[in-house]
């Protein structure tokens, strides 16, 4: 099968175009990353990084390891933690243009793809904060690039690159399994790709991916597959079923038009469509967002083949205009440029949960410490903080003095494993628990305070609990793997 034609352009101009787009996004993120404080999940990744393991309940080990390495080199602050996602955000923009280049598109089309990627809310809104989403998008998009190269050229090395990338992706976030299923189906239903299963390269690629995954898989076996429990308890979301179905319809329209009608690229279309369908039944709509740029790249290629010059130019201009409008409409909704004291007043905490969860954790840590300090000395020495969610222990680790802060634990996700040994507390400050919720484990539980976040973003009750039994005995009943 012949490769798509490649068009040569000046390396300098190409480098300036790609470099300008990537550096522009990086500069935008680096200049706005410190507007808000740590996000709840960032505190969790930092805590996980302090407890090195081959796996965690809700994700593999690579992202917490990166959090620890990055903050170990640059220090612990929201800005330093977000440097790596910002840099990767620039890489994702460049990859979006590289798809068009690999498909044989002109420099103009590559520039339009870069502009669309710069303006894309699903990239802008995720790559300013340190979360698994950014690293997941990188592995999806790089894997799709290698699969595209394989579909076009059939060179054995692309199988190896694909296997390495998918293996790394499995150590980043398990959602890439959806893409793997899509690629497997695409290979099986495409005769030319299926014939390559008679060679050793696809199997070597699969072996490499499994070898990279092996440490985490061993951890899952030893711990009784806790991630399966988490996945079973992890509900869908990301806009609700109506929004998802709208996205599905629009997305499938582009897939059908730009890829399924192209025999050469049909395997790419299958690989992109399958995870979207899978996550409709179990997941969130943004899980498959890493497939969007390659579909849009082929959409641009389809436009470039329109024979009527006016229509072709008009559609290209429409893509540019819509990208600019998209950037203008979504900028303040997804990029953290609004100061924290304006988040609630402007309603952004209701629109963007990431913003809401990135405000006030330093204040929360101080309030918990003050509530603990106000207890009678006879109770305080035997009191532990138990938070329903992992944010409070993480905030105390980051913001409080290690010599004066109370022992704080959470039964949520991987925090559940980190209960200190020989904990002998007889009292607990139950954060985010109402008295009725803990009556089974407490004698006369009493609501004594309510945590508040500045600017009215959110809050949580604090219940004082005299424990009926030692914490290790009741810890299993508190476990929350959802």
N, C-alpha and C positions, 0 to 999 in steps of 0.2 A: 504494500500500500504506500503510495507516494506521500511524502511530507507536504504540508501546506507551504506555499511559497513564502520565502523570507525576504523582507525588504531592508536594505542597508541604509543606515543614516549616519550622519556625522557623530562619532563617539562623544565629542565635546558637547554638541547640542543635546544629544540624548542624556548625557550625564548631568547637564545643567537642568534639564526638564525633570528628570527623576529625583535628582538631589534637591532641587528647589521644592518639589512637592513634599518629599519626605521630611526635609529639614523644617519646612513651614509647619507641618503638623507637630513635629517634635518640639519646636519652639513654643507653639501654642500651649501644648500640655505642660511643658516645664515652667511656663510663665503663670499658669493658673493652678497648678497642682497643690499649692499650699494654701489656697483660699479657704478650704474646709479642713477639718481635722481628720483623724483616723476614722476609717469606716469600720463598722462592727467586724466584718470579715477580715479586714487587715489585722485587727487585734488578734483574731483567731489564728491567722497564718503565722504571726509573730510568736504566739504561744506554742503552736505546733512546732515551729522551728527550734524552740528551746527544748523540745522533747523529741529528738531525732528518732525516727522509726522507719521501717520499710513500707509502712502504709498507715492510713488514717481512715476513720469511719466513712467520711464523705468524699475523699479524694486520695489519689496516690501521693507519693512522698516528694515529688520534684518541686512543686511550687513552694511549700514551706521551707525546703532546703534553700531555694533561691532567695527567699525572704531573709533567712538567717545570714546567708553569704553577703547579700547586698547591704543589710543594715550593719553587719560586722565590719564591712569596708568603709561605709559612708556615714554611719551613725544612725540612730533611731529617730526618725521624724517622718511626718507624712510625705514631705517633698523627696527625701532621700529614698524612701521605700518605693516611690512612684517613678523614679528615674528609668528603671528597666521597662515597665509597661509603656512609658512614653517613647522610648527608643524603638520598641517593637511596633508601636503604632505607626511610626514612620516606615518600618519595613513592610507592614501590611498595605500601606498606600502604594509603595513601589511594586509590590507583588501584583496589585490590581492592574497596573500598567503592563507588567511583564506578561500577564496572560494574553493581552492584545498583541504584544510584540511576538509572542510564541505562535500565535495564530496567523501571523503574517500581516498584521495591521500596520497602517501608516503611522508616522510620528504624530500626526494630528489626532488619530483615533486613540493612540496611547495617551496623549495629553488629556483627551476628554475622559478616558477611564481614570486617570490620576485625579482629575477634578472631581469626578463622581465619588471616588474613594475618600478624598479630603472632606467632602460634604456629607458623607454617609453617617447618619445618626448612630447606627449600630456599631460603628468604629469610634466615632468621636465620644460617644457616651460610655464606652467601656474602657478605653485605653488610658484614661487619666488616673485610674484607681488600680491598686494592686489586687487583682482577683484572678482566679483560674480562667476566667473568660478570655482574657487577652492571650494567654499562653495556649489555650485551646484553639482560638482562632488562628494563631500562627501555625500550629501543627496541621490543622485542617487545610489551610490555604497552601502551605508548602507541599503537603501530600497530594493535593489536587493538581498542583503544578507538575509534580513528577508523573502523576498519572496521565496528565495531558501530554507530556513529552513522550511517554510510553505509547499512548494511543497514536500519536503522529509518527513516531520514528521507529518504535519497536526495538530500541537498543537495550540489551540485557542489563546495562548498568542502572537503568531507571527502575527496574524491579528492586535492586538493592537499595537505592536511595529511598524508594517508597517504603520498603520494609523498615529501614532505620527510622524514618519519620513517623510512621504509624506506631512503632514501638515506643518512641519518645512520647508520642501523643497519649498512649495508654498509661504512661507514668505521670501525665499531666492531669487528665480528666477522662473519666470512663465514657463520656458521651461520644468520643471519637469511634467507639464501637459501632455507632450508627453509620458512619462513613465507611467503615470497614465492610459492613454488611452490604452497603451499596456498591462498593468496588467489587466484592466477590460476585454479587449477582450480575454486575455488568460484564465481568470476565466470562462467567458461565454462559450468558446468553449471546455473546459476541463470538462467532466462529473463529475469527482471526486471533482473538485473544485467548480463547479456550484452547486453541492448538498449542499455545505456548506452555500450557500445563504439562506437555510432554517433555519440556526442557527442565533443567534443574533450577533455573533462576527464580521463578515464582516461589518454589519451595524453600530456597535459600532465604528469600525475603521474608517468608512467613516464619522461618526458624529464627531469624534475627529479631523480628518483632516479639516473638514469644520469649526469647532469651532476655531481652530488655525488660519484659514484663515479669519475668520469673521471680525476682525478689519480692515484689508486691503480692504476687500470687501465692508465694509461700507464706507470707504474713497472713493473708486472708484465710488460708487453710488452718494455720495454727490458732487464729482467733475465732474461728467458726464463721467465716464470711460475714463480718458485720456490715460490709458495704451493701450486701444484698438486702439486709434488713433496712438499711437507710433508703435504698432505692425503692423498696416496697412501700415505705412510709412517705416518700417524697412526692407530693402532689404536683400536678402541672400548674402552669401559670403563664405569666408573661403577656397579659392582655386579655385573657379569657378566650373561650372557644370561638366566639363570633369574630374577634380580631384575628385569631389564628386561621379561621376558615377563609377570611378575606385575603390574608397573606398567602395562604395556600393557593387560592384561585388565581391571584395575580402572578404568583411565582410560577405555577404550572403553565400559565399562558406563555410566559417567556421561555420556559424550558422547552415546551412543545414546539414553539415557533423557531427558536434559535438553535436547538440541539437535536431534538428527536427527528426533525426532518432532514438533518445532516447525517448521512450514514457513517461518516468518519467519526463524528463527535457524539454519536448516540450513546456510547458507553459513559461519557462524561455526564450526559443528561440523566442517565439511569443512576449513576453514583450520587448525583446531587438530589434527585427526587426521592430516593428510598429513605434516607434519614429524615427528611421532612415529614414523610408519611408516618414513620415510626414514632417520631416525637409528638405527633398529633395525638397518639394514644397513650403516651407516657413520657411527659417531659414538658419543656417550655419552647416557645416558638423561636427564641434566639439561639437555641442549641445548634441549629443548622445554619446560622447566619454566615459561617465561613464559606458556604457554597455560593453565596450571592455574587461576589465579584467575578467569578469565572463565568457565570451565566450572563451577567451584564456585558462581559467582554465579548462573548459570542453574539449577544444582541447588537452590539456596536458593529461587529463584523457583518451581520446580516443587513444592517442599515447601509453599510458601505458598498454593498453589492446591488443596491437598487439602481436600476438603469436610468431613471429619470433624474437628471442633475438637480433640478429645483426641489423635488421631493426629498432627495437624499440630503441636500444641504439644509433644508428646512427641519428635517428630523434631527440632524446633528446639532443644529442651533437649539432645538427644543430640549435636547438632553443637557446642553450647557446651561440654558436658562433655568431649567427645572432643578439642576444641581445647585445653582446659585441661590434660588429661592428656598430650596431645602435647607441649605446652610443657614440662611437668614432666619427661617422659621424655627428651626430646632436648636440653634446655637445656645440660647439662654436656658433651654430646657435640658440640655445634656452636658454642657461644659460648665464647670464650677467657677463662674465669674461673679456670681451674686454672693455678697458677704453673708456670713452665717446669721447675722442679726436681721437679714431680710428674707431668709429662706421661708419662714412661716408666713410672714406678712404678704409675700408674693404668691403664696400657695404652692411653692415648688416642693415643699416637703410631701404634699399630697400627690403631686404629679410624678416626682422622681424619688423613689424610695432610697436610692443610693445617696442623694443629698441629705435626706432626713436622718439616715443612719451614720452620717459623717459629721454630726454636730454635737458638741457638749460632752464628750467622753472624759475629758480632763475634769470637768465639773462634777460628773457622776462619781468619779474616783474620789474626789475631795469630800462629797456628801456622804458616801459610804464610810469613809474613814472617820468623819465627824460623828456620824450616828454610832459607830462602833466606840469611839472615844467617849461618848456621853453615857455609855452604860456604866452601872456601878462596877467598881474595880473587882468585886467578888465574882461578877458575871463575866466581865470582859476577858479575864484570863482563861476562861473556859468556853469562849464563843468563837465560832467559825462562821464565815459568810458563805451561804449557799445561794448561788444565782441560778435562776431557771435557764438563763441563756449565757453563752460564753463571753459576751461582751464585757461584763463587769470584772471577772478575773483578769481578762486581758488588759483592761484599762488600769487596774490597780498595778499590774506588772510594769506598765509603761510609765505611769504618771506618779505613783506613790513612792515614798521612801521605803526601801526594803526592810529597814530596821524598825519601822513603826507600823507598817500596814498590817491589817489582819490577814489571817489565812483565808483565802477565797478559793472556792471550788465551784464547779458546775457539773451537773449530770448530763449535759447536752453533748452529743456527738463524741469526739475524741477526748474532750475534757473529762469524760466519765472515767477514763482509764487512769487519770493522774491524781487520784485521791491520795494524799500523803499517808505513808505508813504510820501505824501506831497513833492515829488521830483519836484523842480522848475527850473531845469537846462534849459538854453537856447542854450547851445552848447554841442556837444558830440564828443568825439574821437571814431570813428567807427573802431574797430579793426577787420581785416579780411573782410572788405567791400571795394569794389572798388567804386569810386564816382558815376558811372552810376547806381550801385545797390541801392543807397540811395537817388537818385535825387528826388524821390517822397516825401521824408520827410525832405530834406535839401535845404537850399538856397545856391547856388554856392558851392557844396561840393568840397573839395580840397584834393588831395593826398599829405600828408605832410611828411610821413616817411614810412619806411618799416622795420618791426621787423626782426631781424636776430638772428639765434641760432648759438652758437659757433660750429666750425668744419663743417659748411655747411650742417647741417641736414635739416633745413626747415626755413620758414619765413612767414610773413603775412603783407599785406598793412595796413596802418593807414590813415583814411580819417577824416579830420576836417569838422564837420557839424554844420551849424547854423540851429537850429530846426525851422520848420515851425509851429509846434504845440507842446504843452506840451507832455512830454514823456508818461504819462498815457493814452493820447488820441491815440497815435500811437502804443502803446505796443502790442495791440492785433494783428496788422498786421505784426509785427516782429516775432511773436511766431513761434518756430521751434520745433516740436515734432517728429523729425526724427533723 
